[in-house]
Amino acid sequence: MPPSLSRVIALSRLGLRSLTEAPKDVPVRWVSVSELEDPTPFLEGGELVLTTGMRLTPENAAGYVARLVERGVAGLGFAVGVIHDKVPPELVEAAREQGLALLEVPKPVPFIAIGKAVSRMLAAEWYEDTTRAYQAQRELTRAALKGPGPLITRLARELGGWALLLDPSGAVRNAEPARARRRAAALAAELPRLRGTASVSLSEGGGGSEGDHVVLQAIGLNKRPRGYLAVGTPEPLPHVGHTIVGAAVSLLTLKSETPRTGRALRAELAAHLLGLPEETPTPHRVLAASAATSASGATSASGAEVLDALEADPAGERCLAVPLDDALAVIVPDALTDQVVALVAAYGSVGVSAPASGADLERALREAEQALAAARRTGRDVLHYGDLPGQSVLGLMDPGPAQGFAEALLAPLEAEGLVPSLRAYIEANGQGETAARTLGVHRHTLRTRMQKAARLLGRDLDDPAVRAELWIALALSANHDGPIGHPGD
């Protein structure tokens, strides 16, 4: 707020002396110097008018004061020792009768010194208001991240009053303090007034009570409000108070107008969980992004950074993410794949599945994990499952029967723990020395294992056709760590 007249008088370096008992708590909005007999056409109200009394006479003093009072000036400063040795008694008497604050300005004090002093005080007040508004907006933003309730609580604290968040029907959503809820009934009658305007100010019996000054604002950008914000304070809101309320309305509007871009994805997920048919399945892909996790399974700093990047981007808001053991799985609408891949690839390797929908998402997750494992080994930033060698052949197979074939073929080896050794042997294209070195065992140990595997399978592992069948079975089975079918093998 602008400085009060009493604060200006209190500046000892100016030497101002009050000659009347008029209230001094009025704000001084500016300083105006005028020697006109009627300066009011050039005033807006709230000024401290300074004059030497050049055109002042005993006859026109009363009229001069009356015009200043009617214009609403903050006060009149009269310089002595220039035209008049002292303030004319007729002017003092008129000021006392009409309630005008009259100040004596000593001769050594130039008018420009008073103007500069008030200007500095106004600048300080403006800076203080700006700083307070900035700090309040920052606190409101921090509170808004936790939800509308904490935002309303913080707003009431910033204003030193109460605050209500109402839904479109006028029912209370949040109130601070809780007793402010009882004001909703009186405010409900005022809501129709907001259909043609952004805000309504009330006081006393006009919707407020107990002498409170109330501001009621609509929330939302459309003609039909998504809710209403009401705040009440003992005194009328200053300019900075209106700025703070405006910031709260903006935050609430932003929340209420956020596009429902993820609605379709959530509906499909709900249908899948409930076993309901999907009316219009939307193709999605699953990304497996590098993200370390803690021993408890909570996403660590790197994983949190990926999640933050997703939540901060409009494309990321349309995705669903879940931490895995050493990665982050992200379900992405197919059309946004490139955008989301670019977001998460900045934090590590990414594996991308083929398009899928509904029940196929489990298969897509396996594909993404396989692609990520290959990307990590080969040092690639992004690798699509379709780019893995052999996937075009595997894609021709019916997933159900193919998976059953793989599980049945490998079951005897799974029971004996021979699948890792077989995988290394197939990867090495039947070269026992290479496979043994990969496994870190003696070549005779590997030979014994492969002989046992051949007996269990009833097949000759030196036969290329047999090894081809086994390669397909291994590629179809869970293959998170092995490089079967991955580039560089």
N, C-alpha and C positions, 0 to 999 in steps of 0.2 A: 504494500500500500504506500501511497505518497506520504512524506513526512507531515506530521501535524504542525499547526502553527506554533504550538507551545515548544516543539523541538527547535524550530527556527529561532524563536525568541531566546531559547536557552543557549544559543551560540554566543559565548561571551565576547568573542572578537568582533562581533557586529555591534554590540552595545545598544541593542533595541530595547525600548522601554514601553510597556503597555500602559495606555491611558484610560482604558475602559474595562469593565468586568465581563465583557462578551465572552462566550465559550472559546477556548483556545484549542480544543481537540479536533477542530475541522482540518481536513487534509489540504495541503498546499500543492496544487498540481502544476503551477508555473509562477513565474514572476513577470509582471508587465509594468513597464514604465510609461506613464502617459500624463501630459499636461492639458489634455482636452477637458472642457467643462462637462462633456458626456462621453466617456470612453467606452461605455457599455456595448455599442455596436461592434467593437473589436475584441470583446471578451467572450469566453465560453462558460465562465463560472469556475470557482475554485482557485482563482489567481490571487496572489498577493500583489496588490496594486501599489506602485510607488509614485509619489508626486512631490513637487516642490511648492505646490499651491499657486502656480503662476496666474491662473485664472480664477482663483477662489476669492470670493468676497463674503462679507457677513450675510448678505442677502441670499446668495445662492448655495450656501453651505448645506442647509437642510435638504434641498432638492438633489444636490450632488450625492449626499449620503444615501438618500432614498433609492436613487437609481442603482448604486452599487449593491445595496442590500437586495433589491429586487433581482439583480443579475446573479446573486449568489456568490460573490467574491469571498475569499477566505479572510481577507483583512485589508486594511489601508495603512501604508507606511508613509509618514509625512516627514520630509527632510527639513530640519531647522537650520537657520544660519545661511540660507541661500536667498530666498525671497522674503521669508518671514523669520524673525528672530526666535519665535516660539510658535507652537501649534495654536492657531486661532481658537479662542474659547467657543465661538459659535460652532466650529467643526467638532470640538470635543463634546459639547452638549448634544448636538444632533446625533453623533455616534453612540453616545450613552443611551439616548432615548430610543433609538432604532435598533440597538443591539449589534452594532458593527465593531469589530475588533480594530482599534486604532493604535498604531505604534508610532513612537517618536524615533526618527532616525537621526543620530548625531551628525553634525557637519563633517567630521573627518571620514565618515564611512561613505564611499561612493556606492551608487546604486548597483554598479556592476559587481561589486563584492558580494552583495546580497544575492544577486542572480546566480553567480558562480557557486555560492554556498548551497543554495537550494538545488541547483543542477547536480552537484556532487551527491547530495542526499538522495535525489531521485535516481541517479545512476546506481548508487549503492543498494537502494531498495529493489530496483529492477534486477540487479545481479543476484541479490538474495532470493528473489522470487524465482528467477530462472534456475538457480542452483537447487532450490527446494523442489521445483517442478521436475527437474531432471532426476533427482534422487528418488522422489516419489514414484515416478514412472518406472524407474529401475526396480524398485521394491514391488510395485504392482505386477510387473512382468514376471519377476521371480515367483510371486505368489500365484500368478495365473498358471504357471507350469504345473502346480499342484491341484488346480481345479477352481471352479467358480467360488466355492465356499471360502477358501483361504484368500482369494482376491477380495471378496466382500469384507472380510475381517480386516484386511490390511487397509482398504479404502476408508472404512469407518475410523480407524486409528489415525490415518493421515489427516483426516478432516476434523477430528475431535468431535464427532457426532455419531449418527447411526446410519446404517445403509441396509437397503432391502433389494433383493433380486426377485422379480416377479415373472411368472410365466405369461404367455399371451392372454390367458384368461384372467390374470390378476392374482392368482394363487402364489403364495410365498414359496420360493425355492430355497433361498438362503437369507438369513437375517443376522445382523450384528449390531447391538447385542440381541439376545434371543427375545427380549421383551419388545423389541421393535416390531415383531410380527403383528401386534395388535393395531398397528397403524395401517395395515393393508386394506382394511374395510373402507376407511375414509379415502384412501388413495384410489380405490377401484372406480369411484365415480368420476375421477379426473382423467382416466385412461383414454376415453374417446377424444379428448382434446388433442391428443398426440397424433391423431390421424393426419392432420394437415401441417404439423410442425415437429421439429426435432426434440424440443424440450419445453417444459412448462415450469414456471417458478410460482410457488405458493407460500403463503405465510399466514400465521394466526388461524382464523377459521376457514381459510381457503384450502383445506386439505391438510394443513399442518396442525399441530396441537402443542399446548404448553409453550406457546410463543416461538416455536421452532420455525426456521426458514427452510423450505423444502424445495428441492429441484428434482423433477421427474423427467427422465429421458427414455426414448424408445431405443431398443437394441435391434440391429439388423439393417440391411440395405434395401430391402423390398418394401412395398407399400404396406404389407402386412407384417407388423413387428414380430420378432421371435421372442420377445420378452421386454421387460422394463426394469430400469434401475432408478431407485429413489434414494436420495440422501437428505438428511436433515441436520442442521447445525444451529446453535443458539443465535448466531449472528449471520447476516447475509454473506454468501460466499464471496471472497475477494477474487480478483482476476486469477491468481495462482490456483485457487480452489477450483474454479471452473476448468482450468487446464488439467488438473488432476482428475476431475470427474470425466472429462473428455477422454483422457487416456484409458480410464477404466472401461468406458463405453466402447472404445475402439478394440480393446482386448476381448471383451465379451462378444462384440460383433464378429471379430475375426474367428472366434471359436464357433459361433453359431452358424457362420456362413461357410465354414470349411467344406469344400466339395466332398460329397459322399463317394469318392472315387474307389474306395475299397469295398463298397457294399456288395458288388457282384461276386468278388472273390470270397468274402465272408459267407455269402449265401451258398456258394458252391461247396465251401468247406463244411458248413452246417449240414447240407444235404448228404455229403459223403459220410459224415460222422453218424447221421441218423439212418443211413441206409436208404435214403430217398432218391428217386430218379432225378437227374439234372435236366431241367427243361431245355436250356440252351447252353450246353457245355462250352466253356471258353478254353482254348488251348493255353497251357502253361508250360513252363520249363522249371526244372529244379537246378539251382546253382549250389555247388559245394565250394565254399570260400575258406581259405586258410584263416584260422582263428584259434589261438591257444586257449585252453580252459584250465581251471584250477583243479586240484584233486577232488574238491567237493562237487565238481561239475558246473560251477558258476563260470560264466564267461569272463575271461581275463581282460586286461587293458586293451590288447589288440582286438579281441572280439567285440569289446564295447565300442571301440572306435568304428568298426564296421557297422554296428547297429546305429550309432549316432549318425554316420554318413547316410544311411538309408532313411532314417527318420527326418533328416534335414532336407531331403530332396523330394519333390512332388512325385517322382516316379517310385522312389523307395517307399512312400506311404501306401502304395498299392500292392505291396509285397507282404508276405508272412515269413518270419525268420525264426529258426530254432537252433540252439547250440547243439553240436554233436561232440564226440570225444575230443577230436582235434580239428574241428572245422565248424563252419556255420552253414546250415542248409537254408536256402532262400527259395520260396515259391514265387515265381515271377510271371506275370501275364506275358504271353509270347511276344506281343507287339513291343514290349518294353525291355526285352532281353538285352539289347545292345547298350541301352542307357544304364541299366542296373549293373551289368558286367563292368562297364567303365568305372562305376562308383566303387565297387568292391575290389577290383583288380589293383587299385592303388595300395592295398594293404596285404597283398600276397597272391599266390596262385589261385585260379578259379577253374573248376570243372563244370561244364554245362551239359545238361541232359538233352535228349531229343524232345520234341513237343509231346505233351501228355495231358490227360484230363481225368478227373475223378479217381477211380480205382487204379489208374495207371501211374499215379504219383509215386507209389511205393517203388515201382520199377524205375521211374525217373530218378529217384533218389539214389538207387544203386548205380545207375549210369553216371550220375554226377560225381559220386564218390570214386568210381573207377577212373573217370576222366581227370579228377583232381590228383589221384595217386600218380597217374602218368605225367601230369603237368609238373608235379614236384620233382619227379626223378629226372625229367628231361630239361628242367629249368625254364619251362615255358610259362608265360603269364596267364594265358587263357587257352584251354583245350576243350573242344566240343567232343562229346561222346561219338558222334558220327564220324569224326576224323580218326578214330582209333582203327588200326588195321583189322580187317575181318568183320567189322561191325555191319558192313553192307550185307555179308552173307548171313550173319546172325539175325539181321533184321527181317530176313525172308521167312524165318521160322515162327510158328505159332508159339507164343510165350509159354502157355500152359504145358503142352506136351513136351516142348523142348526142355523146360525146367525139370519136368519129371524124368526125362531121359538122362539128364546130367546127374540128378540126385541118385537115381538107381544105379548108374554106371559107377559112380564114385563111392557109393555107400560102403562097399567092403574095405576100401582104402581109408575112408574116414574112420572106420572102427579101429583100424590098426595104426592110425596116425601117419600114414604114408603119403597123404596128398601133398604136403610141402615138398617132399623129395621128388614125387612125380612131376610136380610143377617145374621144379628146377631142371629136371631131366628133359622135359618137353621144351622148355625155354632154350636149352642148350642144343636143341635139334638132335638129341640122342648122343651127344658127346659127354661120356661119363666123367672124364677128367675135368672138363669145364664145370659141369654141374656139381661135382664134389667140392671143387674150389669155392663155388658160390655158397654152398651149404656149410663149408668149413669142416668137412669130414673127409676121412680117407677114401680113396677111390674104391677100395675093396668093400668098405662099409656101404657105399652107394650101390655097388654092384649087387651086394646081398639084398638090399632093400628092393631094387628093381626086379630081381628074380622072384622075390616074395610077391611083389605087386603083380607080376605076370601070372603067377600061379593063382592068385585070388581072382584076377580078371579072366583068366583062361584065354589070354591073348598074347601074341608075340609083340613086344614093345619095339622090336626092330622093324616092324612092318610100318611103312609110311602111312597107310590107310588107318591103322590102329592109332598111331600118334595123332593123326588128323582128328579122329573121333574124340580122343582124349583132350586135345586142344579145345575143341568146341565145348565139351563138358566143363572144362575148367573156366572157359570164358563166360559160360552161362551161370556158373555157380558164384557165390559170394567171393569177390576177388579184390578186397580192399587194398592189400599190400603188394600182391604179386603183379608182375608186369605182363602177364599174358595178354596178348592182343594190343599192347601199347606201343607207341612209336619208340624206335630206338632199340627194340629187342633183336 
